Amino acid sequence: MTHIVKFLSDGEHSMDQNLLEGREFLLNFRYMLIDRILYKKSYLQPLLICLSPQQADYVLREIHEGICGHYPSARALT
């Protein structure tokens, strides 16, 4: 994920030039940076925030521990 942030913020890349043309378009098309936070663009949904592995682990643990236990969809995760 950090290479995407570096590419979008600084234009730096460590890819082969042949691969870069297609990837540059896809990265600019699919992702955006707002205040140094990486978001994935979606066509019919709001911007999706990209989480680090540690943040994703924390979110899943919180959901499994029952913070969202009042909603029927939380049972599908356990």
Steps between C-alpha positions, in 0.01 A plus 500: 500500500785741570622486140156620386514792745853593384391485137189712549667760723848533347475327163782266607493145376724194494331321211626416154412774248298256283280404795472857623279641223208267571551496875524878524159535339347232725647648819375848415163360398444273801664685790524852639675675789316742727708647785756215465224237544462246219150440364380259235250644256183310427246563229175477697631510858666766714878515523641196678782566747801272461606347831842376602519134606508609866193722459312223316583254778371747762174558309435127462574435869259775604226362276551145627499613865149631461514873441271439204315220676168685495478469125409178318795528262748467789390140557611410149862583598518267799 
